Amino acid sequence: MSKEHEADHHFGNSSRPSLETSILFQFHAIWVLLFILLIAIWCRFVSLIVVSAFLLFLFIAITLWKKASLNHIWPTLQFSKTRMFVDEEFLIHASVYNGKWLPLVWLEWAFSENSGVYFENNGCNTYTVRFLWVLWFREIKWTLTGIAVQRGVYNLGQIILRSGDGFRFAEKEKEYRLDGKLYIYPKIIPVHVSDLRPSMHWGVKGKQGGFIEDPLMVIGVREYQAGDEWKRFNWKASARTGKLLTNVYQPVVLEQLMVYIDVSGFVINETAYDDPDEQKIYAFKKWEAFEKFLSVIASVVLNYKKRGMGIGFSSNALNCNGGKMPNILPCTDLTPFLDQLAQITQRVSVPRMVPLDEMHHKGQLYMPVSVFCHHVNREHYMWFQIHKNKVSDISFYYKMETEYSKKLDANAKSIYLFLTSGESA
């Protein structure tokens, strides 16, 4: 921040204050002052003429100052990063340029209230800064720290600038819509992810699809992971290092996985309880369970991505704008997938398995499919029975066990199996 400007910072959870304007400088006050001036002139009351003329002049000067104060003011906003996970910090670089001859005695910048970002480690979701004496053709720059606290898509570019005369008899505010969209992804938690390689031939369509490696192209070694085949062991390297090491072969095709998220079990019933307090508690618990559910999915997918796997996305949910979520084919860039996790809501757009049916009809389900859901029901079970011989591998991961998850046996597992010993279910 420029040293030639003084700044006051204000934090709070309340909405922004209303404009302050003295009653003497309201719009209708000019007619009162004119009336008093005319009466004073008619009565030849010199003292009243001087006072009323002064007040009239002051009214005009302050009104013109107020109207011109925010003309040719150009704010800018930049973030150190626009995509992040919950609990990550980022820097906000802001500036304001006064592009006119009229100096500003004071200028106030305020971010609109939001639920996704806290400012300056103060635990507040609003931020206001006031500068004194912003001179002509001068730019003020400053930096503050934001913390992502809630998953979602937020626009910090909606800011309010406010200014007026030095005595604050009259104020003016103006809203600016800058480019300040933030994607906040679910919180990452420790998870354990098994290796899918031993039983699949990736990239080959149909039930025989799976992973293909060239056994003559060893590109490195890594520590043993559960599920590694014995023929992959590098005995010489293991004997030399004292650690159990396995070979990493050059893949012929990209490993791919389609992640499908069924949000049907997380939908909030708006009339579940007659008591408003009970309804509020119920809705919060549903929301909290959904966020933890997405955290597990994001953490699992991030682990698969580190292994070089391409991840696709599909869901029957609506996004935060009320639109249907698109099907995204697997790719090594995880940003499209995580962007969808930031936008996903607990509202359903289509019946449970319709998006996967659409992909199947288009011939796009040539990779393993992992279905994440609140619980496995009859629709899931029947879909599995119909497609089990058409898709290379289908797995269900649920939050709550049901009779249908038991029927699926090894093809259905609790989502809590991904959690490490340090993370409570």
C-alpha distance (Angstrom), angle and dihedral (degrees) to the residues before:
residue distance angle dihedral
M1 . . .
S2 3.79 . .
K3 3.82 112.7 .
E4 3.77 93.4 -139.8
H5 3.80 92.1 67.6
E6 3.76 127.9 68.7
A7 3.77 116.9 -141.6
D8 3.79 134.4 -167.7
H9 3.82 119.1 -159.3
H10 3.79 121.8 -150.9
F11 3.79 127.3 -170.9
G12 3.76 130.3 -172.4
N13 3.79 147.6 132.9
S14 3.78 96.5 -124.4
S15 3.77 124.2 97.6
R16 3.78 119.4 -93.5
P17 3.84 115.9 -76.0
S18 3.78 122.4 -103.2
L19 3.78 122.2 -105.7
E20 3.78 115.7 -81.3
T21 3.80 116.6 -138.5
S22 3.81 126.2 162.4
I23 3.79 114.9 -120.6
L24 3.82 88.5 -123.0
F25 3.79 89.8 63.5
Q26 3.78 100.6 45.4
F27 3.79 114.9 122.2
H28 3.81 94.9 -104.0
A29 3.82 91.9 51.5
I30 3.82 92.6 80.5
W31 3.80 90.9 66.7
V32 3.79 90.4 52.0
L33 3.80 91.2 49.8
L34 3.82 91.8 47.9
F35 3.79 90.7 49.5
I36 3.83 91.4 50.7
L37 3.82 90.7 47.5
L38 3.80 92.1 51.3
I39 3.81 91.8 48.3
A40 3.82 90.3 48.7
I41 3.82 91.2 50.6
W42 3.81 91.3 46.4
C43 3.81 91.1 50.8
R44 3.81 92.8 38.9
F45 3.82 89.5 -127.8
V46 3.83 98.9 163.4
S47 3.84 97.7 -170.3
L48 3.81 91.9 50.2
I49 3.80 90.4 46.4
V50 3.82 91.0 54.6
V51 3.82 94.1 45.8
S52 3.81 95.6 45.2
A53 3.83 92.4 44.6
F54 3.81 90.2 50.3
L55 3.79 92.0 49.1
L56 3.80 90.6 47.3
F57 3.81 91.3 50.7
L58 3.81 90.6 46.7
F59 3.79 90.5 49.0
I60 3.81 92.1 52.7
A61 3.83 93.5 45.0
I62 3.80 94.6 48.6
T63 3.81 92.6 44.0
L64 3.81 92.0 51.7
W65 3.82 90.9 45.0
K66 3.78 91.0 51.1
K67 3.81 93.4 49.0
A68 3.81 92.8 48.3
S69 3.79 97.6 40.2
L70 3.82 97.1 89.8
N71 3.80 96.9 35.4
H72 3.82 113.3 117.3
I73 3.79 93.0 9.2
W74 3.81 111.9 142.9
P75 3.80 119.8 -170.1
T76 3.81 123.0 -169.2
L77 3.79 132.0 -166.1
Q78 3.81 132.5 -165.5
F79 3.81 132.4 173.2
S80 3.79 128.0 -150.6
K81 3.82 85.3 -133.8
T82 3.79 134.4 -0.4
R83 3.82 98.9 -159.8
M84 3.79 122.3 56.6
F85 3.78 145.2 140.3
V86 3.80 125.2 -105.5
D87 3.84 112.7 -77.2
E88 3.80 93.2 25.8
E89 3.81 119.7 128.0
F90 3.79 125.7 -137.1
L91 3.79 137.2 179.2
I92 3.79 124.3 -113.9
H93 3.81 115.0 -154.1
A94 3.80 112.1 -163.5
S95 3.80 134.2 174.7
V96 3.80 139.6 175.3
Y97 3.81 125.0 -157.1
N98 3.81 122.6 -159.7
G99 3.81 102.9 -151.3
K100 3.81 100.0 -177.0
W101 3.82 141.2 69.5
L102 3.78 94.3 -109.5
P103 3.83 109.8 93.8
L104 3.77 120.2 -143.7
V105 3.78 118.1 -128.5
W106 3.79 88.3 -157.7
L107 3.80 137.5 -0.7
E108 3.79 126.9 -168.7
W109 3.82 126.6 -157.5
A110 3.82 119.9 -165.8
F111 3.81 131.9 177.9
S112 3.77 116.7 -139.6
E113 3.79 113.9 -106.8
N114 3.79 114.6 -91.7
S115 3.79 137.1 171.4
G116 3.78 99.3 -142.4
V117 3.80 104.7 62.0
Y118 3.80 134.0 47.8
F119 3.79 120.8 -161.6
E120 3.80 132.4 -131.5
N121 3.82 94.7 -8.5
N122 3.81 87.9 -76.5
G123 3.78 95.6 120.5
C124 3.82 92.4 -119.3
N125 3.79 128.3 124.2
T126 3.80 96.4 -152.8
Y127 3.79 129.2 67.5
T128 3.79 131.6 -170.4
V129 3.79 128.7 176.4
R130 3.82 126.1 -176.1
F131 3.81 124.5 -159.0
L132 3.81 126.2 -160.9
W133 3.80 122.2 -142.8
V134 3.76 107.5 3.5
L135 3.80 99.6 -171.2
W136 3.78 128.1 -149.4
F137 3.81 117.8 -67.9
R138 3.78 92.1 -0.4
E139 3.80 129.7 135.5
I140 3.79 126.0 -147.0
K141 3.80 119.6 -156.4
W142 3.79 129.8 -173.4
T143 3.79 140.7 159.3
L144 3.79 131.2 -142.3
T145 3.78 135.5 177.5
G146 3.79 124.5 -114.9
I147 3.81 128.4 -166.6
A148 3.80 122.8 -151.8
V149 3.80 106.0 -131.8
Q150 3.81 106.0 161.9
R151 3.80 133.9 36.9
G152 3.78 116.5 -112.3
V153 3.79 145.3 78.5
Y154 3.79 115.2 -70.4
N155 3.77 135.4 179.2
L156 3.80 112.3 -144.7
G157 3.79 88.6 172.7
Q158 3.80 92.0 88.9
I159 3.79 101.4 95.3
I160 3.80 135.1 163.0
L161 3.83 122.3 -138.8
R162 3.78 118.4 -165.2
S163 3.79 132.8 -176.4
G164 3.79 142.7 147.7
D165 3.80 143.2 147.0
G166 3.79 123.4 -26.3
F167 3.81 93.7 -106.1
R168 3.83 91.8 49.9
F169 3.78 91.0 -126.8
A170 3.81 88.4 139.5
E171 3.81 132.9 15.3
K172 3.76 137.3 -167.8
E173 3.79 129.2 -160.4
K174 3.77 133.0 -167.3
E175 3.79 131.1 -169.2
Y176 3.79 119.7 -135.8
R177 3.80 125.9 -165.9
L178 3.78 108.2 -152.3
D179 3.78 129.1 174.0
G180 3.79 99.9 -88.2
K181 3.81 108.3 134.4
L182 3.80 115.6 154.0
Y183 3.81 127.6 -166.8
I184 3.79 111.3 -154.2
Y185 3.80 114.3 -168.3
P186 3.83 127.4 -155.4
K187 3.77 119.4 -78.6
I188 3.81 114.2 -86.0
I189 3.81 115.3 -126.6
P190 3.84 132.0 -178.7
V191 3.81 111.1 -85.9
H192 3.76 137.7 169.0
V193 3.79 116.0 -133.7
S194 3.79 122.6 -168.6
D195 3.79 121.4 -135.9
L196 3.81 113.5 -102.1
R197 3.80 96.0 -167.0
P198 3.83 104.6 92.8
S199 3.81 97.3 67.7
M200 3.82 105.4 32.9
H201 3.79 138.7 77.2
W202 3.79 101.3 -154.2
G203 3.77 120.1 -146.1
V204 3.80 97.8 20.1
K205 3.79 113.0 113.8
G206 3.79 123.9 -123.1
K207 3.79 132.3 19.1
Q208 3.81 91.8 -38.7
G209 3.79 91.6 58.4
G210 3.79 118.3 126.0
F211 3.76 149.5 111.5
I212 3.80 122.3 -35.5
E213 3.82 120.5 -164.4
D214 3.76 131.5 178.3
P215 3.85 105.2 -124.7
L216 3.83 90.2 -161.2
M217 3.84 93.0 58.5
V218 3.83 108.4 72.1
I219 3.80 107.4 179.0
G220 3.81 97.3 176.6
V221 3.77 148.3 -44.7
R222 3.78 133.6 -97.8
E223 3.78 137.7 -178.2
Y224 3.79 117.8 -79.7
Q225 3.82 116.1 -84.8
A226 3.78 126.7 -165.0
G227 3.80 109.6 -87.8
D228 3.82 97.7 28.4
E229 3.80 112.8 142.7
W230 3.82 118.8 -118.5
K231 3.79 91.9 -122.8
R232 3.82 88.8 64.5
F233 3.83 93.1 61.8
N234 3.79 118.2 116.4
W235 3.81 100.6 -149.4
K236 3.80 96.4 -178.6
A237 3.81 93.8 53.2
S238 3.81 90.3 43.8
A239 3.82 92.3 52.5
R240 3.80 91.7 46.8
T241 3.83 96.4 49.4
G242 3.78 100.6 30.5
K243 3.79 90.2 -126.6
L244 3.78 127.9 106.7
L245 3.82 104.8 -108.6
T246 3.79 131.9 -178.5
N247 3.79 131.5 -160.5
V248 3.79 122.2 -104.0
Y249 3.81 111.0 -145.7
Q250 3.77 129.4 -156.8
P251 3.83 107.5 -97.3
V252 3.79 116.5 -129.8
V253 3.79 93.7 -154.3
L254 3.80 135.0 14.8
E255 3.79 118.9 -86.5
Q256 3.80 108.6 -122.6
L257 3.78 136.7 -172.0
M258 3.81 130.6 -176.0
V259 3.81 114.0 -145.8
Y260 3.80 114.9 -158.3
I261 3.83 120.1 -168.5
D262 3.80 118.2 -159.8
V263 3.83 108.8 -165.4
S264 3.82 96.4 179.7
G265 3.80 93.8 108.0
F266 3.81 92.6 52.1
V267 3.81 97.9 54.3
I268 3.82 111.6 128.1
N269 3.79 114.8 -127.2
E270 3.80 104.1 -140.3
T271 3.82 92.0 -157.2
A272 3.81 99.5 42.6
Y273 3.82 92.9 118.6
D274 3.78 133.4 25.1
D275 3.79 92.2 -149.5
P276 3.86 109.2 81.4
D277 3.81 92.5 -145.6
E278 3.80 93.0 51.7
Q279 3.81 90.2 46.2
K280 3.79 90.1 51.6
I281 3.82 92.2 50.4
Y282 3.81 90.9 47.1
A283 3.82 92.3 49.9
F284 3.81 92.0 48.0
K285 3.81 92.3 51.6
K286 3.81 90.4 49.8
W287 3.80 90.6 49.6
E288 3.80 92.6 46.6
A289 3.82 92.3 50.2
F290 3.80 90.5 49.4
E291 3.81 92.7 51.1
K292 3.82 91.8 50.4
F293 3.80 88.8 47.5
L294 3.82 90.8 54.5
S295 3.81 91.3 45.3
V296 3.80 90.2 59.1
I297 3.81 91.5 48.3
A298 3.81 93.3 48.1
S299 3.81 91.6 47.7
V300 3.81 93.0 48.8
V301 3.80 92.7 47.2
L302 3.81 91.3 48.3
N303 3.80 89.8 54.9
Y304 3.81 91.6 50.3
K305 3.80 89.7 48.7
K306 3.82 90.5 54.9
R307 3.81 87.0 57.9
G308 3.80 90.2 57.2
M309 3.79 96.9 -103.7
G310 3.80 122.5 150.0
I311 3.82 112.3 -127.5
G312 3.81 127.4 -154.9
F313 3.80 129.5 -166.3
S314 3.79 136.1 -143.1
S315 3.79 133.3 156.8
N316 3.79 143.6 163.4
A317 3.82 91.6 -133.7
L318 3.78 132.2 109.3
N319 3.79 118.2 -119.1
C320 3.80 125.0 -124.5
N321 3.83 90.3 -89.0
G322 3.81 92.2 54.8
G323 3.80 94.6 -106.3
K324 3.80 131.6 127.8
M325 3.78 113.9 -92.6
P326 3.82 114.6 -116.5
N327 3.79 126.0 -123.3
I328 3.80 109.9 -113.1
L329 3.78 118.7 -160.6
P330 3.82 117.0 -135.9
C331 3.80 117.0 -80.0
T332 3.80 136.2 160.4
D333 3.81 91.9 -115.9
L334 3.80 105.2 86.8
T335 3.82 95.2 -168.6
P336 3.85 96.3 91.5
F337 3.81 90.2 50.8
L338 3.81 94.4 47.9
D339 3.81 91.5 45.3
Q340 3.79 88.1 59.1
L341 3.82 90.5 50.0
A342 3.80 88.5 53.9
Q343 3.82 90.9 52.4
I344 3.81 101.2 39.7
T345 3.82 118.8 113.2
Q346 3.81 137.8 -169.9
R347 3.80 91.5 -104.5
V348 3.81 123.4 103.7
S349 3.80 122.5 -131.0
V350 3.83 101.8 178.8
P351 3.85 136.8 7.0
R352 3.79 117.2 -71.0
M353 3.82 105.9 -85.4
V354 3.81 102.5 19.3
P355 3.85 96.2 108.3
L356 3.81 91.5 54.6
D357 3.82 90.4 47.3
E358 3.79 88.7 54.1
M359 3.80 90.8 52.0
H360 3.81 91.2 47.2
H361 3.81 92.2 52.7
K362 3.81 88.8 51.9
G363 3.80 91.5 50.3
Q364 3.81 93.0 -114.9
L365 3.83 99.4 124.6
Y366 3.79 96.9 86.1
M367 3.82 93.7 123.7
P368 3.84 133.6 65.9
V369 3.81 114.9 -76.7
S370 3.81 125.5 -144.1
V371 3.81 113.5 -164.7
F372 3.82 115.7 -159.0
C373 3.80 114.8 -164.8
H374 3.80 143.4 151.1
H375 3.80 91.2 -111.6
V376 3.81 137.4 -14.3
N377 3.81 111.4 -107.9
R378 3.77 136.7 176.9
E379 3.83 93.6 -81.2
H380 3.79 91.1 56.1
Y381 3.77 91.5 46.5
M382 3.81 94.2 49.9
W383 3.81 91.7 46.3
F384 3.79 89.4 53.4
Q385 3.81 92.1 50.1
I386 3.82 91.0 51.5
H387 3.82 96.8 45.7
K388 3.81 104.8 30.8
N389 3.81 91.6 99.0
K390 3.81 93.9 42.7
V391 3.82 101.9 50.2
S392 3.81 122.0 59.3
D393 3.82 94.2 -127.7
I394 3.82 134.9 -6.6
S395 3.80 122.4 -167.6
F396 3.80 130.0 177.7
Y397 3.80 123.5 -153.3
Y398 3.79 115.3 -169.0
K399 3.79 139.4 -177.3
M400 3.80 96.1 -148.6
E401 3.80 125.9 36.3
T402 3.83 119.8 -125.9
E403 3.78 137.5 173.6
Y404 3.81 89.3 -95.5
S405 3.80 93.2 54.8
K406 3.80 87.4 53.5
K407 3.82 90.2 51.2
L408 3.79 90.5 54.2
D409 3.82 88.7 54.9
A410 3.83 110.5 178.8
N411 3.81 92.3 10.2
A412 3.81 91.6 66.6
K413 3.80 124.0 57.2
S414 3.78 137.0 168.1
I415 3.78 113.8 -97.5
Y416 3.80 87.4 -134.1
L417 3.80 89.7 71.5
F418 3.79 86.9 78.0
L419 3.79 91.5 60.7
T420 3.77 118.7 98.3
S421 3.78 122.4 -131.6
G422 3.80 89.9 -96.1
E423 3.80 94.5 59.1
S424 3.78 118.8 73.9
A425 3.79 118.7 -136.6
